[in-house]
């Protein structure tokens, strides 16, 4: 789906934040409204995986009533199916959402009529290999390898496109998309990238050496993170939601994923700067 195409919206799914009475009430009200307009509609709590999995393949648009965390959790489900997202902010940060709850009644018909543009965000994939273990993850924000429960730094051999870059001794290392650059990457001192930038960012977390800095990579770079044989165990995380413990010798290969997460937008691309300034001021 190119940025110039507009999806025809016949079936609308609504996924709402767990333990949010307000989000659930809006979801149920929107289902009735959408059906009265002659479209098909369904809704589910974010933790109702069975309902979401059953309905998503036939869905033309997914409304997400929650915060950035809720959006991240459904992005990896929607991307392979090319289902665009429209986020309604019931969270705290709201970098990924498009509407506030009080705007939905007035503005939702504009998206249904095609008065919007497609915001395509790059994603990452990570392959984990250790002995007989193999796993694969995709992420919209970041792939993170950090120390586990033990209060010890970990040692990570970093290779870029097969060439040794360095050995990072730190609390961990983040491989972030441009979308994720305002998340853990920012907290760790990494740079902020405009969402349309296709490059990934490699950022150490509390590195032992001051010279170990964040690095912006070429968009097709392949990053290999190998946990040193003498290193303490670590935890691999995709978008902070899919987590697994990894041991010494484990290799994690991170690259750009072929899928993108698509959002419906009416706000101009420059709105990112306004949101960024507002959110950073909130945390001063």
Order of alpha helices (4+ residues) and beta strands (2+ residues): beta-alpha-beta-alpha-beta-alpha-beta-beta-alpha-beta-beta-beta-beta-beta-beta-alpha-beta-beta-beta-beta-beta-beta-alpha
